[in-house]
Amino acid sequence: MPVPVVDTTGAGDACTAGITVALAEGTDLDVALALGNAAGAVAVQRGNRWGLRYSIGDRRPAADGC
């Protein structure tokens, strides 16, 4: 998913969290992977000056990208 990159800090963590949460909720693997990818994309667009929690906040931005 090509997006403008501000800061890559936490992108992998966001991706892993998106996949993990989706799978824990019983989502199919392909949808879980798409959510993880979108979460990583959201994280890199926002920068991480205050940490990943503040760059992604909650799942809505990532879910909107799926």
Summary of the structure (lengths in Angstrom):
residues: 66
radius of gyration: 10.8
end to end distance: 9.9
largest distance: 33.0
contacts: 195
relative contact order: 0.25
helix: 64%
strand: 0%
